[in-house]
Amino acid sequence: MEAEERKPFPFITAHTGCMETLDNTLDAVRMGIELGADIVEDDVRVTKDGIAVMAHDDIWTTAAGRSISISETNFTELKNVEVAVDYAGKQGSMTFSTLEEMLRLIKPTGTIANLDLKVDEAVDAAAELVHSLDMLEQVFLSGCEKERALLAQRRQPQLRKLLNADIRLFRTLPYEFAVEQTCREALEASCFGINIYHEVVTPWFMERARASGLPVYVWTVNETQLMEHYADLGVASITARNVQALADLKQARANEA
């Protein structure tokens, strides 16, 4: 494809834990910002007393070997707990960061936050912070399949959100039906776009999403050849752990223009 025919380069979304940083940490957020990501993605859960924290799973093993549940623990206790982690082939430990810390970190940079909600309770907890920090234009929600997207629309209609495409549809329905249902669900929940596993996306998917006015955000792509492929398809965003490769591709294409 000639440079002049190329579509605008997708937003670079830094997957939590990008570049072998630890998932759902402020260090990972800083790394994404440093590498020029347009968007940083983090997972959100809620403690027993309603504090939004950055975490993918609910159950963790502490460094002392005890099991602990985020949803059943007050933050005053959780904030002092070190949990065991394994990342980049190494054993270590970490403490939990709050969503408020993450949002305060990115606010002055202008970077967008993609909040991947892991529980329904995170809808209101995230919204409270977004409103209090005046960051409506700098945050959107993901992690929202149909029911959670509808819940978010009912409870917090001002927050932008992506529909998380239900991959099970693509395993159980004819492809065309799954695409049409995905677009329909996104529109019914007033989502501004679709967040979807990259291997499901085809030119026909892109055509139908465009016809519905729905930008497509794909995850998680770490190989340069695939990044080129999805950029050429015209996706709105590519989520990657290998943010450097995506940033390098963007620069290379800019140099060709």
C-alpha positions in Angstrom: 0.0 0.0 0.0 1.4 3.4 -1.0 2.0 5.9 1.7 -0.6 8.4 0.3 -3.2 5.7 0.4 -2.7 4.8 4.0 -5.3 5.5 6.6 -4.4 7.6 9.7 -2.2 5.7 12.0 -4.2 4.0 14.9 -4.0 5.3 18.4 -1.2 3.5 20.3 -2.7 1.9 23.4 -0.2 0.7 26.0 -1.4 -2.6 27.5 -1.0 -2.7 31.2 2.4 -4.2 31.9 3.9 -2.9 28.6 7.5 -3.5 27.9 7.9 -6.1 30.6 6.8 -3.8 33.4 4.5 -5.2 36.0 0.8 -5.2 35.2 -1.4 -2.6 36.8 1.4 -0.5 38.3 2.3 3.1 38.1 5.6 2.1 36.6 3.7 0.5 33.7 1.7 3.7 33.2 4.8 5.8 33.2 6.4 3.5 30.6 3.5 3.9 28.3 3.6 7.7 28.6 7.3 7.8 28.1 7.1 5.8 24.9 4.4 8.1 23.5 1.3 6.0 23.9 -1.9 7.9 23.2 -3.8 5.7 25.6 -2.8 3.6 28.6 -4.9 0.6 29.7 -5.4 -0.6 33.2 -7.7 -3.1 35.0 -10.0 -1.9 37.7 -11.5 -3.7 40.7 -13.1 -2.4 43.9 -12.3 -3.1 47.5 -14.9 -4.0 50.1 -15.2 -0.3 51.1 -15.6 0.9 47.6 -12.0 2.0 46.6 -11.1 1.5 43.0 -7.7 -0.2 42.6 -5.6 -1.4 39.7 -5.8 -5.2 39.5 -6.8 -7.9 37.1 -7.7 -10.7 39.5 -9.7 -10.7 42.7 -7.8 -13.4 44.6 -4.1 -13.0 45.3 -1.5 -14.7 47.4 0.4 -12.5 49.8 4.2 -12.6 50.0 3.6 -14.4 53.3 1.6 -17.1 51.6 -1.9 -16.0 52.7 -4.8 -15.8 50.3 -6.5 -12.4 50.0 -9.6 -11.1 48.1 -9.7 -7.5 47.0 -13.5 -7.5 47.1 -13.6 -8.8 50.6 -10.8 -6.5 52.0 -11.0 -2.9 53.1 -8.4 -0.6 51.4 -6.9 0.4 54.8 -5.8 -3.2 55.1 -5.1 -3.9 51.4 -2.8 -1.0 50.9 -0.2 -2.4 53.2 -0.3 -5.9 51.8 2.5 -7.2 49.5 1.3 -9.8 47.1 3.5 -12.3 45.2 3.9 -11.8 41.5 5.7 -13.4 38.6 6.7 -11.2 35.7 9.4 -11.2 33.0 10.4 -14.6 34.3 11.2 -13.3 37.8 9.5 -13.7 41.2 8.8 -10.6 43.2 6.1 -8.8 45.1 4.1 -5.6 44.8 1.5 -3.5 46.6 -1.7 -2.3 45.0 -2.1 1.2 43.4 -5.4 3.0 43.4 -7.1 4.2 40.3 -7.0 7.7 41.8 -3.2 7.6 41.8 -3.2 6.4 38.1 -5.6 9.2 37.0 -3.6 11.9 38.8 -0.5 10.6 37.2 -1.8 10.9 33.6 -4.0 14.0 34.0 -1.2 16.6 33.3 0.2 14.5 30.4 -3.1 14.5 28.3 -2.8 10.8 27.9 -6.1 9.0 27.7 -7.0 6.3 30.2 -8.7 3.1 29.1 -10.2 1.6 32.2 -10.8 -2.1 31.8 -13.6 -2.8 34.4 -13.4 -6.2 35.9 -16.6 -5.9 38.1 -19.9 -4.0 37.8 -19.1 -2.1 41.0 -16.2 -0.4 39.2 -18.6 1.6 37.1 -19.7 3.9 39.9 -16.3 3.9 41.6 -14.5 4.9 38.4 -17.1 7.5 37.6 -16.8 9.2 40.9 -13.1 9.7 40.4 -13.4 10.8 36.8 -16.0 13.4 37.8 -14.1 14.6 40.9 -10.9 15.0 38.8 -12.7 16.6 35.9 -11.4 14.0 33.5 -14.4 13.1 31.4 -12.6 13.9 28.2 -9.5 11.9 29.2 -11.1 8.6 30.2 -13.2 5.9 28.7 -14.4 2.5 29.9 -13.8 -1.0 28.5 -14.3 -4.4 29.9 -18.0 -3.9 29.1 -19.7 -6.7 27.4 -23.4 -6.1 26.7 -24.9 -6.2 30.2 -22.1 -4.2 31.8 -22.3 -1.7 28.9 -26.0 -1.3 29.5 -25.5 -0.9 33.2 -22.9 1.8 32.6 -25.2 3.6 30.3 -28.0 3.6 32.9 -25.9 4.6 35.8 -23.1 6.8 34.2 -24.3 7.9 30.8 -21.7 10.7 30.6 -18.8 8.2 30.6 -17.7 7.1 27.2 -17.3 3.3 26.7 -16.4 0.6 24.3 -18.4 -2.5 23.9 -16.2 -5.5 24.6 -17.1 -7.9 21.8 -18.3 -11.3 23.1 -15.9 -13.7 21.4 -18.4 -16.6 22.2 -20.7 -15.1 19.5 -18.0 -15.8 16.9 -17.6 -19.3 18.1 -21.3 -20.2 18.1 -22.9 -18.1 15.3 -22.1 -17.7 11.6 -19.5 -14.9 11.3 -21.8 -12.4 9.6 -24.5 -12.9 12.3 -21.9 -12.4 15.1 -20.6 -9.2 13.5 -24.1 -7.8 13.1 -25.0 -8.7 16.7 -21.9 -7.1 18.0 -22.6 -3.8 16.2 -26.2 -3.9 17.3 -25.2 -4.4 21.0 -22.7 -1.6 20.8 -25.4 0.8 19.5 -28.0 -0.4 22.0 -25.7 0.5 24.9 -24.6 3.8 23.3 -21.0 2.7 23.1 -18.7 4.8 20.9 -16.8 1.9 19.5 -15.9 -1.8 19.8 -13.0 -3.4 21.7 -12.2 -6.8 20.2 -9.6 -9.5 20.0 -7.6 -8.8 16.9 -7.9 -12.2 15.3 -11.6 -11.8 14.9 -11.3 -8.6 12.8 -11.6 -8.9 9.0 -12.1 -6.4 6.2 -15.8 -7.3 6.3 -16.0 -6.6 10.0 -14.4 -3.2 9.5 -16.9 -2.4 6.7 -19.9 -3.3 8.9 -18.5 -1.4 11.9 -17.8 1.7 9.8 -21.3 1.5 8.4 -22.6 1.6 12.0 -20.3 4.5 13.0 -18.3 2.4 15.4 -14.5 2.7 15.6 -12.7 -0.6 16.1 -10.1 -1.0 18.9 -8.1 -4.3 18.7 -6.1 -6.1 21.3 -3.4 -7.4 21.9 -1.0 -7.1 19.0 2.8 -7.4 19.6 4.3 -8.4 16.2 5.2 -5.6 13.8 3.8 -7.5 10.8 0.4 -7.7 12.5 0.6 -4.1 13.6 1.0 -3.1 9.9 -1.9 -5.3 8.9 -4.3 -3.8 11.3 -3.1 -0.3 10.7 -3.8 -0.9 7.0 -7.3 -2.2 7.8 -8.0 1.1 9.4 -8.6 0.2 13.1 -8.9 3.1 15.4 -6.5 1.7 18.1 -4.0 -1.1 18.5 -3.3 -2.3 22.1 0.2 -3.7 22.5 2.5 -4.7 25.2 5.4 -4.1 22.8 4.6 -0.4 22.6 8.1 0.4 21.3 7.5 -1.6 18.1 4.2 0.2 17.5 5.8 3.6 18.1 8.6 2.7 15.8 6.1 1.7 13.1 4.2 4.9 13.5 7.5 6.9 13.1 8.6 4.9 10.1 5.3 5.6 8.3 5.5 9.3 9.2 9.0 9.4 7.7 7.7 7.8 4.5 4.9 10.3 4.1 
